Amino acid sequence: MFVTQEAKQSALPSPCIGVCRLDDGGQVCTGCRRTLGEIAGWSAFSADQKKQVWERLLALPMPVQAKTCPRCGNGFTCGAGGEAGGCWCADLPRQLSPSEAASDCLCPACLQKQLRAGV
């Protein structure tokens, strides 16, 4: 079966992450960061329109979050502190297994300890 490029692009997944809450202005979802217009129109959007939404979302800076390390319980900031302006973890080597990468973020001390251990 031959699948056209247009058909592949129209299958772009929704950016929805299932954390649907509007910002204080009531115009942007704080989960996926789409506007109300983008959310309402997604199912009718062309492949090009969906691609434009994804490109806009991927160009946004990562939101800064206060997190708790699942390993040691210490609090830390996720999404800031990196040399390029992003998360501090982007400056570290990517050596985690898929199962570890799928879990929540570790604090800087625990992640560096894990990288040194070569796990």
N, CA, C and O atoms as a GROMACS GRO file, in nm:
protein
  476
    1MET      N    1   0.084  -0.118   0.000
    1MET     CA    2   0.000   0.000   0.000
    1MET      C    3   0.088   0.124   0.000
    1MET      O    4   0.182   0.134   0.079
    2PHE      N    5   0.058   0.218  -0.088
    2PHE     CA    6   0.135   0.341  -0.101
    2PHE      C    7   0.072   0.450  -0.014
    2PHE      O    8  -0.048   0.475  -0.025
    3VAL      N    9   0.152   0.513   0.071
    3VAL     CA   10   0.103   0.620   0.157
    3VAL      C   11   0.170   0.750   0.116
    3VAL      O   12   0.293   0.758   0.115
    4THR      N   13   0.092   0.850   0.082
    4THR     CA   14   0.147   0.978   0.038
    4THR      C   15   0.205   1.055   0.156
    4THR      O   16   0.172   1.029   0.272
    5GLN      N   17   0.293   1.149   0.124
    5GLN     CA   18   0.351   1.234   0.228
    5GLN      C   19   0.241   1.314   0.298
    5GLN      O   20   0.246   1.334   0.420
    6GLU      N   21   0.142   1.359   0.221
    6GLU     CA   22   0.030   1.435   0.280
    6GLU      C   23  -0.044   1.350   0.383
    6GLU      O   24  -0.081   1.400   0.489
    7ALA      N   25  -0.065   1.222   0.352
    7ALA     CA   26  -0.134   1.134   0.446
    7ALA      C   27  -0.052   1.114   0.572
    7ALA      O   28  -0.107   1.108   0.682
    8LYS      N   29   0.080   1.103   0.557
    8LYS     CA   30   0.167   1.088   0.675
    8LYS      C   31   0.159   1.211   0.764
    8LYS      O   32   0.147   1.200   0.886
    9GLN      N   33   0.164   1.331   0.702
    9GLN     CA   34   0.162   1.454   0.780
    9GLN      C   35   0.028   1.478   0.846
    9GLN      O   36   0.021   1.531   0.957
   10SER      N   37  -0.082   1.438   0.778
   10SER     CA   38  -0.213   1.460   0.838
   10SER      C   39  -0.231   1.372   0.962
   10SER      O   40  -0.321   1.395   1.043
   11ALA      N   41  -0.145   1.273   0.978
   11ALA     CA   42  -0.151   1.184   1.094
   11ALA      C   43  -0.068   1.238   1.211
   11ALA      O   44  -0.043   1.166   1.307
   12LEU      N   45  -0.024   1.363   1.202
   12LEU     CA   46   0.052   1.421   1.314
   12LEU      C   47  -0.030   1.408   1.441
   12LEU      O   48  -0.149   1.440   1.442
   13PRO      N   49   0.032   1.362   1.549
   13PRO     CA   50  -0.043   1.344   1.674
   13PRO      C   51  -0.080   1.478   1.736
   13PRO      O   52  -0.014   1.580   1.712
   14SER      N   53  -0.183   1.477   1.814
   14SER     CA   54  -0.222   1.596   1.888
   14SER      C   55  -0.116   1.626   1.993
   14SER      O   56  -0.060   1.534   2.053
   15PRO      N   57  -0.087   1.753   2.016
   15PRO     CA   58   0.008   1.789   2.123
   15PRO      C   59  -0.048   1.770   2.264
   15PRO      O   60   0.025   1.787   2.361
   16CYS      N   61  -0.175   1.735   2.276
   16CYS     CA   62  -0.238   1.720   2.407
   16CYS      C   63  -0.162   1.618   2.492
   16CYS      O   64  -0.129   1.509   2.446
   17ILE      N   65  -0.135   1.656   2.618
   17ILE     CA   66  -0.066   1.565   2.710
   17ILE      C   67  -0.158   1.522   2.825
   17ILE      O   68  -0.113   1.461   2.921
   18GLY      N   69  -0.286   1.555   2.813
   18GLY     CA   70  -0.383   1.512   2.913
   18GLY      C   71  -0.380   1.592   3.042
   18GLY      O   72  -0.435   1.547   3.143
   19VAL      N   73  -0.318   1.709   3.041
   19VAL     CA   74  -0.316   1.797   3.157
   19VAL      C   75  -0.385   1.926   3.113
   19VAL      O   76  -0.320   2.028   3.090
   20CYS      N   77  -0.515   1.920   3.100
   20CYS     CA   78  -0.593   2.026   3.037
   20CYS      C   79  -0.642   2.128   3.139
   20CYS      O   80  -0.742   2.107   3.207
   21ARG      N   81  -0.570   2.239   3.147
   21ARG     CA   82  -0.608   2.351   3.234
   21ARG      C   83  -0.576   2.478   3.158
   21ARG      O   84  -0.472   2.488   3.092
   22LEU      N   85  -0.665   2.577   3.168
   22LEU     CA   86  -0.640   2.704   3.101
   22LEU      C   87  -0.559   2.797   3.190
   22LEU      O   88  -0.568   2.791   3.313
   23ASP      N   89  -0.480   2.883   3.126
   23ASP     CA   90  -0.402   2.982   3.199
   23ASP      C   91  -0.496   3.084   3.262
   23ASP      O   92  -0.618   3.078   3.244
   24ASP      N   93  -0.440   3.179   3.336
   24ASP     CA   94  -0.521   3.279   3.406
   24ASP      C   95  -0.605   3.363   3.311
   24ASP      O   96  -0.712   3.410   3.348
   25GLY      N   97  -0.556   3.382   3.188
   25GLY     CA   98  -0.631   3.458   3.089
   25GLY      C   99  -0.738   3.377   3.018
   25GLY      O  100  -0.819   3.432   2.944
   26GLY      N  101  -0.740   3.246   3.042
   26GLY     CA  102  -0.840   3.160   2.982
   26GLY      C  103  -0.823   3.137   2.833
   26GLY      O  104  -0.919   3.102   2.764
   27GLN      N  105  -0.702   3.156   2.782
   27GLN     CA  106  -0.680   3.146   2.638
   27GLN      C  107  -0.583   3.037   2.595
   27GLN      O  108  -0.582   2.998   2.479
   28VAL      N  109  -0.500   2.988   2.688
   28VAL     CA  110  -0.395   2.892   2.653
   28VAL      C  111  -0.398   2.776   2.752
   28VAL      O  112  -0.407   2.798   2.873
   29CYS      N  113  -0.390   2.654   2.701
   29CYS     CA  114  -0.380   2.536   2.788
   29CYS      C  115  -0.241   2.534   2.851
   29CYS      O  116  -0.141   2.545   2.781
   30THR      N  117  -0.236   2.519   2.982
   30THR     CA  118  -0.105   2.516   3.048
   30THR      C  119  -0.037   2.381   3.033
   30THR      O  120   0.082   2.369   3.062
   31GLY      N  121  -0.110   2.279   2.988
   31GLY     CA  122  -0.050   2.148   2.964
   31GLY      C  123   0.024   2.142   2.832
   31GLY      O  124   0.146   2.127   2.829
   32CYS      N  125  -0.050   2.155   2.722
   32CYS     CA  126   0.012   2.143   2.589
   32CYS      C  127   0.053   2.278   2.531
   32CYS      O  128   0.127   2.282   2.433
   33ARG      N  129   0.008   2.386   2.590
   33ARG     CA  130   0.040   2.524   2.552
   33ARG      C  131  -0.020   2.567   2.418
   33ARG      O  132   0.029   2.659   2.354
   34ARG      N  133  -0.128   2.498   2.377
   34ARG     CA  134  -0.200   2.542   2.258
   34ARG      C  135  -0.304   2.646   2.297
   34ARG      O  136  -0.352   2.649   2.410
   35THR      N  137  -0.337   2.733   2.200
   35THR     CA  138  -0.444   2.830   2.220
   35THR      C  139  -0.579   2.759   2.209
   35THR      O  140  -0.587   2.647   2.159
   36LEU      N  141  -0.683   2.826   2.256
   36LEU     CA  142  -0.817   2.768   2.244
   36LEU      C  143  -0.852   2.742   2.098
   36LEU      O  144  -0.915   2.641   2.066
   37GLY      N  145  -0.812   2.832   2.009
   37GLY     CA  146  -0.838   2.815   1.866
   37GLY      C  147  -0.767   2.693   1.810
   37GLY      O  148  -0.823   2.620   1.727
   38GLU      N  149  -0.644   2.671   1.854
   38GLU     CA  150  -0.569   2.553   1.807
   38GLU      C  151  -0.631   2.424   1.859
   38GLU      O  152  -0.636   2.324   1.787
   39ILE      N  153  -0.678   2.427   1.982
   39ILE     CA  154  -0.741   2.307   2.040
   39ILE      C  155  -0.872   2.278   1.968
   39ILE      O  156  -0.897   2.164   1.926
   40ALA      N  157  -0.955   2.380   1.953
   40ALA     CA  158  -1.087   2.361   1.890
   40ALA      C  159  -1.075   2.320   1.744
   40ALA      O  160  -1.156   2.242   1.695
   41GLY      N  161  -0.976   2.373   1.674
   41GLY     CA  162  -0.964   2.347   1.532
   41GLY      C  163  -0.880   2.227   1.494
   41GLY      O  164  -0.874   2.192   1.376
   42TRP      N  165  -0.812   2.164   1.590
   42TRP     CA  166  -0.714   2.059   1.560
   42TRP      C  167  -0.768   1.951   1.466
   42TRP      O  168  -0.702   1.917   1.368
   43SER      N  169  -0.884   1.898   1.495
   43SER     CA  170  -0.935   1.785   1.415
   43SER      C  171  -0.966   1.826   1.271
   43SER      O  172  -0.969   1.741   1.183
   44ALA      N  173  -0.990   1.954   1.246
   44ALA     CA  174  -1.020   2.001   1.111
   44ALA      C  175  -0.897   2.061   1.042
   44ALA      O  176  -0.904   2.093   0.923
   45PHE      N  177  -0.787   2.077   1.114
   45PHE     CA  178  -0.668   2.139   1.055
   45PHE      C  179  -0.608   2.052   0.946
   45PHE      O  180  -0.613   1.929   0.952
   46SER      N  181  -0.552   2.118   0.846
   46SER     CA  182  -0.477   2.048   0.742
   46SER      C  183  -0.343   2.005   0.800
   46SER      O  184  -0.306   2.046   0.910
   47ALA      N  185  -0.272   1.924   0.726
   47ALA     CA  186  -0.139   1.879   0.771
   47ALA      C  187  -0.047   1.999   0.791
   47ALA      O  188   0.030   2.002   0.887
   48ASP      N  189  -0.055   2.098   0.702
   48ASP     CA  190   0.030   2.217   0.715
   48ASP      C  191  -0.005   2.297   0.840
   48ASP      O  192   0.084   2.346   0.909
   49GLN      N  193  -0.133   2.309   0.869
   49GLN     CA  194  -0.173   2.382   0.989
   49GLN      C  195  -0.127   2.310   1.116
   49GLN      O  196  -0.080   2.374   1.210
   50LYS      N  197  -0.138   2.177   1.118
   50LYS     CA  198  -0.091   2.100   1.233
   50LYS      C  199   0.060   2.115   1.249
   50LYS      O  200   0.110   2.129   1.360
   51LYS      N  201   0.130   2.111   1.139
   51LYS     CA  202   0.276   2.127   1.142
   51LYS      C  203   0.313   2.264   1.197
   51LYS      O  204   0.408   2.276   1.275
   52GLN      N  205   0.240   2.368   1.157
   52GLN     CA  206   0.267   2.503   1.207
   52GLN      C  207   0.246   2.511   1.358
   52GLN      O  208   0.323   2.576   1.428
   53VAL      N  209   0.142   2.447   1.407
   53VAL     CA  210   0.117   2.446   1.552
   53VAL      C  211   0.233   2.378   1.622
   53VAL      O  212   0.286   2.431   1.720
   54TRP      N  213   0.274   2.260   1.573
   54TRP     CA  214   0.386   2.189   1.635
   54TRP      C  215   0.513   2.272   1.632
   54TRP      O  216   0.586   2.277   1.731
   55GLU      N  217   0.541   2.339   1.520
   55GLU     CA  218   0.662   2.421   1.510
   55GLU      C  219   0.659   2.534   1.611
   55GLU      O  220   0.761   2.566   1.673
   56ARG      N  221   0.542   2.597   1.628
   56ARG     CA  222   0.531   2.704   1.727
   56ARG      C  223   0.554   2.651   1.868
   56ARG      O  224   0.626   2.712   1.947
   57LEU      N  225   0.493   2.536   1.899
   57LEU     CA  226   0.508   2.478   2.033
   57LEU      C  227   0.652   2.438   2.061
   57LEU      O  228   0.702   2.461   2.171
   58LEU      N  229   0.718   2.378   1.963
   58LEU     CA  230   0.857   2.334   1.983
   58LEU      C  231   0.954   2.450   1.995
   58LEU      O  232   1.063   2.435   2.052
   59ALA      N  233   0.916   2.568   1.943
   59ALA     CA  234   1.002   2.686   1.954
   59ALA      C  235   0.987   2.758   2.088
   59ALA      O  236   1.069   2.843   2.122
   60LEU      N  237   0.883   2.724   2.164
   60LEU     CA  238   0.862   2.788   2.294
   60LEU      C  239   0.969   2.741   2.393
   60LEU      O  240   1.012   2.626   2.388
   61PRO      N  241   1.011   2.829   2.482
   61PRO     CA  242   1.105   2.784   2.586
   61PRO      C  243   1.036   2.683   2.677
   61PRO      O  244   0.915   2.688   2.699
   62MET      N  245   1.115   2.593   2.729
   62MET     CA  246   1.063   2.491   2.820
   62MET      C  247   1.011   2.558   2.947
   62MET      O  248   1.079   2.644   3.003
   63PRO      N  249   0.892   2.520   2.993
   63PRO     CA  250   0.842   2.581   3.117
   63PRO      C  251   0.926   2.536   3.237
   63PRO      O  252   0.964   2.419   3.247
   64VAL      N  253   0.953   2.629   3.326
   64VAL     CA  254   1.030   2.598   3.446
   64VAL      C  255   0.934   2.538   3.549
   64VAL      O  256   0.825   2.590   3.572
   65GLN      N  257   0.976   2.426   3.610
   65GLN     CA  258   0.892   2.357   3.707
   65GLN      C  259   0.970   2.327   3.834
   65GLN      O  260   1.089   2.295   3.829
   66ALA      N  261   0.903   2.339   3.946
   66ALA     CA  262   0.960   2.292   4.072
   66ALA      C  263   0.927   2.144   4.083
   66ALA      O  264   0.811   2.105   4.072
   67LYS      N  265   1.029   2.061   4.103
   67LYS     CA  266   1.009   1.916   4.110
   67LYS      C  267   1.073   1.860   4.236
   67LYS      O  268   1.153   1.926   4.302
   68THR      N  269   1.035   1.738   4.268
   68THR     CA  270   1.095   1.663   4.378
   68THR      C  271   1.161   1.541   4.319
   68THR      O  272   1.099   1.466   4.243
   69CYS      N  273   1.287   1.520   4.353
   69CYS     CA  274   1.362   1.406   4.300
   69CYS      C  275   1.300   1.276   4.351
   69CYS      O  276   1.282   1.260   4.472
   70PRO      N  277   1.268   1.183   4.260
   70PRO     CA  278   1.209   1.056   4.304
   70PRO      C  279   1.308   0.966   4.378
   70PRO      O  280   1.268   0.871   4.445
   71ARG      N  281   1.437   0.995   4.365
   71ARG     CA  282   1.538   0.911   4.430
   71ARG      C  283   1.570   0.959   4.571
   71ARG      O  284   1.569   0.878   4.665
   72CYS      N  285   1.598   1.089   4.589
   72CYS     CA  286   1.642   1.136   4.720
   72CYS      C  287   1.539   1.223   4.793
   72CYS      O  288   1.551   1.246   4.913
   73GLY      N  289   1.437   1.269   4.720
   73GLY     CA  290   1.334   1.351   4.782
   73GLY      C  291   1.364   1.499   4.789
   73GLY      O  292   1.281   1.576   4.837
   74ASN      N  293   1.481   1.542   4.741
   74ASN     CA  294   1.515   1.684   4.742
   74ASN      C  295   1.441   1.759   4.632
   74ASN      O  296   1.414   1.703   4.525
   75GLY      N  297   1.408   1.885   4.658
   75GLY     CA  298   1.345   1.970   4.558
   75GLY      C  299   1.450   2.029   4.465
   75GLY      O  300   1.563   2.054   4.506
   76PHE      N  301   1.412   2.053   4.341
   76PHE     CA  302   1.502   2.116   4.244
   76PHE      C  303   1.419   2.182   4.134
   76PHE      O  304   1.299   2.159   4.124
   77THR      N  305   1.485   2.264   4.052
   77THR     CA  306   1.419   2.333   3.942
   77THR      C  307   1.448   2.260   3.812
   77THR      O  308   1.563   2.231   3.780
   78CYS      N  309   1.343   2.230   3.739
   78CYS     CA  310   1.354   2.164   3.609
   78CYS      C  311   1.318   2.265   3.501
   78CYS      O  312   1.216   2.334   3.512
   79GLY      N  313   1.400   2.274   3.396
   79GLY     CA  314   1.368   2.360   3.283
   79GLY      C  315   1.450   2.487   3.277
   79GLY      O  316   1.424   2.571   3.190
   80ALA      N  317   1.547   2.505   3.366
   80ALA     CA  318   1.629   2.626   3.366
   80ALA      C  319   1.770   2.592   3.413
   80ALA      O  320   1.795   2.482   3.462
   81GLY      N  321   1.860   2.687   3.398
   81GLY     CA  322   1.995   2.672   3.450
   81GLY      C  323   2.096   2.617   3.352
   81GLY      O  324   2.214   2.606   3.386
   82GLY      N  325   2.054   2.582   3.231
   82GLY     CA  326   2.146   2.528   3.131
   82GLY      C  327   2.223   2.637   3.059
   82GLY      O  328   2.181   2.753   3.057
   83GLU      N  329   2.335   2.600   3.000
   83GLU     CA  330   2.419   2.697   2.930
   83GLU      C  331   2.345   2.764   2.814
   83GLU      O  332   2.366   2.882   2.788
   84ALA      N  333   2.259   2.690   2.744
   84ALA     CA  334   2.186   2.745   2.629
   84ALA      C  335   2.052   2.806   2.670
   84ALA      O  336   1.971   2.841   2.584
   85GLY      N  337   2.029   2.819   2.800
   85GLY     CA  338   1.906   2.878   2.849
   85GLY      C  339   1.797   2.778   2.880
   85GLY      O  340   1.694   2.816   2.937
   86GLY      N  341   1.816   2.652   2.844
   86GLY     CA  342   1.716   2.549   2.874
   86GLY      C  343   1.745   2.485   3.008
   86GLY      O  344   1.802   2.547   3.097
   87CYS      N  345   1.706   2.360   3.020
   87CYS     CA  346   1.725   2.287   3.145
   87CYS      C  347   1.872   2.253   3.167
   87CYS      O  348   1.945   2.228   3.071
   88TRP      N  349   1.914   2.252   3.291
   88TRP     CA  350   2.051   2.217   3.327
   88TRP      C  351   2.088   2.077   3.279
   88TRP      O  352   2.204   2.052   3.248
   89CYS      N  353   1.990   1.986   3.273
   89CYS     CA  354   2.021   1.847   3.235
   89CYS      C  355   2.061   1.835   3.089
   89CYS      O  356   2.123   1.736   3.050
   90ALA      N  357   2.025   1.934   3.006
   90ALA     CA  358   2.063   1.930   2.865
   90ALA      C  359   2.214   1.944   2.848
   90ALA      O  360   2.267   1.911   2.741
   91ASP      N  361   2.283   1.993   2.950
   91ASP     CA  362   2.428   2.008   2.944
   91ASP      C  363   2.502   1.879   2.981
   91ASP      O  364   2.624   1.872   2.968
   92LEU      N  365   2.430   1.778   3.026
   92LEU     CA  366   2.492   1.652   3.068
   92LEU      C  367   2.484   1.549   2.956
   92LEU      O  368   2.397   1.559   2.869
   93PRO      N  369   2.574   1.449   2.956
   93PRO     CA  370   2.567   1.344   2.854
   93PRO      C  371   2.437   1.264   2.866
   93PRO      O  372   2.386   1.242   2.975
   94ARG      N  373   2.386   1.221   2.752
   94ARG     CA  374   2.263   1.139   2.751
   94ARG      C  375   2.304   0.993   2.748
   94ARG      O  376   2.340   0.939   2.644
   95GLN      N  377   2.299   0.929   2.866
   95GLN     CA  378   2.343   0.790   2.878
   95GLN      C  379   2.242   0.702   2.949
   95GLN      O  380   2.276   0.592   2.992
   96LEU      N  381   2.120   0.748   2.962
   96LEU     CA  382   2.022   0.671   3.038
   96LEU      C  383   1.952   0.570   2.948
   96LEU      O  384   1.933   0.593   2.829
   97SER      N  385   1.914   0.458   3.007
   97SER     CA  386   1.838   0.358   2.933
   97SER      C  387   1.697   0.410   2.909
   97SER      O  388   1.653   0.502   2.979
   98PRO      N  389   1.624   0.354   2.812
   98PRO     CA  390   1.488   0.400   2.786
   98PRO      C  391   1.396   0.394   2.908
   98PRO      O  392   1.312   0.482   2.925
   99SER      N  393   1.411   0.292   2.992
   99SER     CA  394   1.324   0.284   3.110
   99SER      C  395   1.356   0.395   3.209
   99SER      O  396   1.265   0.450   3.272
  100GLU      N  397   1.483   0.430   3.222
  100GLU     CA  398   1.520   0.540   3.312
  100GLU      C  399   1.477   0.673   3.254
  100GLU      O  400   1.431   0.761   3.328
  101ALA      N  401   1.491   0.690   3.123
  101ALA     CA  402   1.454   0.815   3.059
  101ALA      C  403   1.303   0.839   3.067
  101ALA      O  404   1.258   0.953   3.064
  102ALA      N  405   1.226   0.732   3.076
  102ALA     CA  406   1.080   0.744   3.082
  102ALA      C  407   1.032   0.784   3.221
  102ALA      O  408   0.918   0.828   3.236
  103SER      N  409   1.116   0.768   3.323
  103SER     CA  410   1.075   0.806   3.458
  103SER      C  411   1.091   0.957   3.474
  103SER      O  412   1.142   1.024   3.384
  104ASP      N  413   1.047   1.010   3.588
  104ASP     CA  414   1.056   1.154   3.608
  104ASP      C  415   1.201   1.195   3.630
  104ASP      O  416   1.288   1.112   3.652
  105CYS      N  417   1.224   1.325   3.623
  105CYS     CA  418   1.359   1.380   3.633
  105CYS      C  419   1.422   1.354   3.770
  105CYS      O  420   1.354   1.350   3.872
  106LEU      N  421   1.553   1.335   3.768
  106LEU     CA  422   1.631   1.328   3.891
  106LEU      C  423   1.689   1.466   3.918
  106LEU      O  424   1.703   1.547   3.826
  107CYS      N  425   1.722   1.494   4.043
  107CYS     CA  426   1.786   1.620   4.078
  107CYS      C  427   1.928   1.620   4.022
  107CYS      O  428   1.979   1.514   3.984
  108PRO      N  429   1.995   1.736   4.016
  108PRO     CA  430   2.130   1.740   3.962
  108PRO      C  431   2.226   1.642   4.030
  108PRO      O  432   2.303   1.574   3.963
  109ALA      N  433   2.222   1.634   4.164
  109ALA     CA  434   2.316   1.546   4.235
  109ALA      C  435   2.291   1.399   4.201
  109ALA      O  436   2.386   1.326   4.175
  110CYS      N  437   2.166   1.356   4.201
  110CYS     CA  438   2.136   1.214   4.172
  110CYS      C  439   2.164   1.179   4.027
  110CYS      O  440   2.212   1.070   3.998
  111LEU      N  441   2.134   1.270   3.934
  111LEU     CA  442   2.160   1.241   3.794
  111LEU      C  443   2.310   1.233   3.768
  111LEU      O  444   2.355   1.144   3.696
  112GLN      N  445   2.388   1.324   3.826
  112GLN     CA  446   2.533   1.318   3.807
  112GLN      C  447   2.591   1.193   3.871
  112GLN      O  448   2.682   1.132   3.815
  113LYS      N  449   2.540   1.154   3.987
  113LYS     CA  450   2.585   1.030   4.052
  113LYS      C  451   2.556   0.910   3.963
  113LYS      O  452   2.640   0.821   3.948
  114GLN      N  453   2.438   0.906   3.904
  114GLN     CA  454   2.401   0.796   3.815
  114GLN      C  455   2.490   0.793   3.691
  114GLN      O  456   2.530   0.686   3.646
  115LEU      N  457   2.520   0.909   3.635
  115LEU     CA  458   2.606   0.915   3.517
  115LEU      C  459   2.748   0.869   3.551
  115LEU      O  460   2.810   0.798   3.471
  116ARG      N  461   2.800   0.908   3.668
  116ARG     CA  462   2.934   0.864   3.710
  116ARG      C  463   2.939   0.714   3.730
  116ARG      O  464   3.041   0.650   3.702
  117ALA      N  465   2.829   0.656   3.778
  117ALA     CA  466   2.824   0.512   3.802
  117ALA      C  467   2.810   0.434   3.671
  117ALA      O  468   2.828   0.312   3.668
  118GLY      N  469   2.778   0.506   3.563
  118GLY     CA  470   2.766   0.440   3.433
  118GLY      C  471   2.643   0.355   3.420
  118GLY      O  472   2.639   0.263   3.338
  119VAL      N  473   2.542   0.384   3.499
  119VAL     CA  474   2.418   0.304   3.496
  119VAL      C  475   2.335   0.347   3.378
  119VAL      O  476   2.226   0.293   3.356
   0.00000   0.00000   0.00000
